[in-house]
Amino acid sequence: MSEIEFETHGAVAWIKLNRPEVINAFNAELLNGLNAAIDRYRDDDTLKVAVIHGAGERGFSAGVDLKAYAASLSEGRTSQEQMNIIRFADPEYCGKPVVAAIHGWCVGMGLHLALACDIRVCASDARFALPEVSIGISITRLSWQCVHVMGLPAALELGLLAEKKDAQWALSNRLVHRVVPVGEELAEAGRLAQRLSQMDSQAVRVSRQTMYKSLEMNYAQMLKYSLPLRNAVLEGGQDREAVEAFAHRRG
């Protein structure tokens, strides 16, 4: 059985974490498979959007498989630094939108994966937690993600208290974008992915890129950075055609 399943439907890539017996906990094979799947999606120009979800009824991901991690450390096969690298957590790595469909447990490295996605849909049974501090492990990449996504107060609450949080808390604190009834998260993620896939891919890429870059810049810097990108899209003719088509429909 493959730890990652990769399917395509039209312009949408569906990437499934496939270790349901351990709530899709990360071992080296799952991590390597995920990174390879994202690379495949990134490099295929026919694919415009990806959806990531977890197999089984219990959850999206329970985080790092501690048994596998301890065994690999004792055998000298890995390091903590290598074990925790989800490459597309860097917003510049992939360049194309990724949607997460979350159900059940989303813990530790599972939350790291979810926050690497641009849009997050969760079922009402979703439960989120960062237990690292409670077992004597500091968080690094997740600190950056949580602060940038939720803001400092919510990030401190989640990261320092190590409490379990429900779907409504996640929605109220901007950890997820939408909460849907249990069993409907895949359909909703697919609907959003389909909507994104029907938009001009270059406009989506540039808009996504400039939004992430805006976290690092003031307004003047952002204009200087983004206007040449915007003009390049316009000169390609796609924006102009879209505006003319929209104006025609409005008329």
Secondary structure as GFF3:
##gff-version 3
##sequence-region A 1 251
A	DSSP	beta_strand	4	9	.	.	.	ID=ss1
A	DSSP	beta_strand	12	17	.	.	.	ID=ss2
A	DSSP	three_ten_helix	20	22	.	.	.	ID=ss3
A	DSSP	alpha_helix	28	43	.	.	.	ID=ss4
A	DSSP	beta_strand	49	54	.	.	.	ID=ss5
A	DSSP	beta_strand	59	61	.	.	.	ID=ss6
A	DSSP	alpha_helix	66	74	.	.	.	ID=ss7
A	DSSP	alpha_helix	80	83	.	.	.	ID=ss8
A	DSSP	three_ten_helix	87	89	.	.	.	ID=ss9
A	DSSP	alpha_helix	91	94	.	.	.	ID=ss10
A	DSSP	beta_strand	98	102	.	.	.	ID=ss11
A	DSSP	beta_strand	105	107	.	.	.	ID=ss12
A	DSSP	alpha_helix	109	116	.	.	.	ID=ss13
A	DSSP	beta_strand	119	123	.	.	.	ID=ss14
A	DSSP	beta_strand	127	129	.	.	.	ID=ss15
A	DSSP	three_ten_helix	132	135	.	.	.	ID=ss16
A	DSSP	alpha_helix	141	150	.	.	.	ID=ss17
A	DSSP	alpha_helix	152	161	.	.	.	ID=ss18
A	DSSP	beta_strand	165	166	.	.	.	ID=ss19
A	DSSP	alpha_helix	167	172	.	.	.	ID=ss20
A	DSSP	beta_strand	178	180	.	.	.	ID=ss21
A	DSSP	alpha_helix	185	197	.	.	.	ID=ss22
A	DSSP	alpha_helix	201	213	.	.	.	ID=ss23
A	DSSP	three_ten_helix	214	216	.	.	.	ID=ss24
A	DSSP	alpha_helix	219	235	.	.	.	ID=ss25
A	DSSP	alpha_helix	238	250	.	.	.	ID=ss26
###
